[in-house]
């Protein structure tokens, strides 16, 4: 059973780095808006420092007039998040990859509430950065280049089906039934650059960079010549499929390799053939089970 309630999100995009909720994330964080459809079914090139139209959508998913122009401030310090807390001291998170899975989201945020599906316009998903966590968990394949995780970046004309949920000290913005945005925002992980990551997240420290990336022989984070980690990609595809056909097809057709041309649908029948038939390692079956 699906409610007709629509929500609009002011999203703050951040680079993946430790944030207020003490989860380690290594991408950037800014602010934007999405349209959300609340459900009763249980179902993380260019910098984002720019303005764009954030489109609303009607009950049939058709784009309507832009809500407004939103400047997306980057969130670097814990105080940036504190300033965005809702009256009940919660923040909202926008999921577009592994966080499409409520099970996966709860493995990171056990006390999340109000997990729901949303529509985010003006962004695309891209597998274009190396993720140390895949090396730590033994599922990265450096030989084949299958070491990439997922982030989003602005792209005019693209629309993503995402999830949104609240946790203590995260960010999201519901809107009224008339489509009027409230004043609370939501958090989204977006594309960064190596230089920004080193200067902002590592404070210019080679030692910090080594502990996070260098010890895995990673000397460049953002790349266009790497492929998705197979276990992680399978997990994301299954998570999207579990949300329904619209989310599933949206993930396949609006998620790209680092070349920005090859969709995941194309990848799964070419270089990535066989990924969906492969099981995760036993210890990771729950974490990466869709």
N, C-alpha and C positions, 0 to 999 in steps of 0.2 A: 504494500500500500504506500503510495507516494503522496505527500502533501504538496500543495501548490505554492507554499511559502518560498519566496525568493530572497536571497541575501546578497548584499553587495559588500565586497571586501576591499578595504584600503590595505594594500600589502606592502610591508617593508622587507626589502630583499637584503640578505646579508651574506658575506663571504663565509665559507665554512671555517669556523674557528670556535673555540670555547665561548659559549654564551651564558646568559644568566641562569638558564636551567641546568647548567653544568654538563651539557652534552657537547661532545667534540664535533665541530662542523668546520669544513675547510673551504667554503665558498663565500660569496658576498651577500649582504642583506639590505634591501631597500623597501620602498612603499608603493603599492598599486591597488587596483580594484578588480574584483571579479564578480560574476553572478553565481549565486549558489542555489541549488535545489535541495531542500532539506528532505531526507527520506527517513522512513521508519525502519529500514532494513539495515542491519549491521554491516555494514560493509567493511620527505625531508630531499660575439665578435666585438659587440659593442658593449661598453660599460653601461650600467643601468642608471647612471646619473644623467637622466634626461627626462623630458616630458612626453606623454603620449595620450591618445584617446583610449580610455578604458571603456569597452562597450558593455552595455547592459544587454540582456536577452529576454525575450518573452517566454511564455509557457511552452512554446513549441521549439524553443532554441534558436529563433530567428534574431539576428542582431537588430537592435533598435538604436535610438540616438545615444551618443556618447554621454556617459555620466558627467564627466568633467576632465580637465587636465589635472594630472596628479604628479607632483614632483616626488621622486622616490629617494628620500634621504638614506644614506648608507648607515647601518648600525654597527659601530665599532666597539663601543664600550658598554659595560653593564648598565651604566646610567642611561644610555640611549634606549635600552629596553624598559627600564624603570619608568621612563617618561611616557611610555605607550601602554602601560597597564590599564586595564579596564577598571571600572569602579569596584568589581569584585576581585581585583588583583590577579586577573588571568590574561593570557596572551593567546592569539590564535596562530596556528601553523598551517601552511598550504603544502599539501603533499602532491608530488607529481611523478615519483618513481616508486621506490620501495614503500613509501608512506601511502600509496594507493591501497595498500593492504592494512586493514585495521589490526590484524594480528601482529604484523610487523611494527606498526606504529606503537602498539601497546608494549612491545618488547623494549622500546626506547622510552616511551612515556606511559607507564602503567596506569596512571590516573587520568588520562585524557577523557574528555567528555564531548558530546555533541558531534560525533564523527559523521560527516555528510559529504555529498558530491557537489562540485561547483564547476563553473565554466570560467576560464581565464582567457581573455582576448589580448592579442598583441605580443605573445611569447611563443617560442618553440622549445622543445626539448632537444638537447645535444649531448652525445657521448663524446666529451672532448677534454676530460681531465683525468689524470692518474689518481687512483685512490689507494693510499697506504693500507687501509683496512683489509683490502683484498689480499695483500701480501701477508699481513698478519694472520689471516684466516686460511692461508694456503690455497686460495682459489684464483689467484692471478697467474696468468701464463705469459711471462715476459718474452718467451721465445716467439710466440705467435702475435704478440702485441695486444692480447685480450686482457687489458688491465684498466679499462676505462669505467668510470662511474658517470652519473648523469647530473646535468644542471640545466637551467633554462636561460635563455637570452632573448632580448626583444626581437620581434620579427613581425613587421606589418602584415596583416592579413591572416596570420595564424591564430588558431584558437585551440586551447587545451582543455580536456576534461581532467579535473584535479579533485583532491579531497581537502577538506578543511576540518580542523578540530581545535578545541581549546585545551590548554594546559596552564598550569600555574606559571605566570610570567612568560607569556607568548603573545600573539597579536592577531585580531580579526575584526571585521566590521560588518555586522548585519545591517540590512536595510529594511524599511517598512514595507507593507504590502503595496504601497503606492510607488515603491522603487526609490525612496529617498534614503540615501546612505546615512548611517549613523556616524559617529565621530571616532569610533575605535578602529585600529588597523590590524593587518595580518602579516605574518613573516613568510618570506619565500627565499629559498637558496638560489642564487643566480651566478652567472659567469663572473670571474675575476680575471686578473692577469698575474703572471709570475712576479713581476716587479712590485705590484701592489701587495700581493700576499707576503712577500719577503719583508717589505718595509712596514706594513700595518700589522699583519698577524704574527710575524716573527720579530717585530721590532728591530729589524735590520741585523738580527743575530744569526750567524752561521751555525752556531751550536743548536739553537732552537730548530732551525731548518733541518739540520742533520737528524735530530731526534724524531722529527715528524716525517721527513721524506728521504734525506740523504742516505740513511742507513739501509734503505731498500734500493740504492743505486738510482734514485730518481733525481735527475738534475734539471728536469723541466716538467712542470705540472700541466699546463694548458697546451694541448697538442691536437693537430688535425690528422695525425697519421697512426692513431691507435684505435683499437676496436673494443666493444663492450666486454666486460668480464662475463663469461658465459653463464655462470651460476646466477649472477646478479640480474642479467638481462632476462633470463627465464623467469625469475621471481617477479620482476616488474610486469612482464607480459601476462603472467597468470593473475597477478593482483588486478591489473586492468580488466582482464576477462571476467573476473569475479564481480566486477562492478556493473557488468552488462555489456551488450553489443556496442552501444555508442562509445563507451569509454575504451573498450577493447580496440575497435577500429580507429579511434582517435589516437591511441597510443601507437599503433602500427604505422599510421600514415602521417603523424605529426611529430614523430621522434626521429632524429637523424644521427648518422655517424658524424665524425669530425669533419668530413668533407662537405657537410651541409647539403648534400645532394641525395645520398643514399638513405632511403627510409628504412626503418626496422623491418617493415614487411618485406622489402627487397632483400635486406641482409639475411633474413631467416631462410630464404630459399636459395641463397648463393653461398657466400663465405661462412655464414652462420648456420648453415644447414645442419640439422641434428640437435641443435641446442635444446629444443623443447622436449626431446626424448631423454635427455640426460638428467639423472637424479643428483641432487646436491649431496655432499659428504654427509654421513649419518648424523654427525653432531650439529650440522647446519640445516637439517631438513625442516625444522620448525621455523627457524629464522628466515630461510630462503625458500619457503614452500608456497609462496603466493598468498 
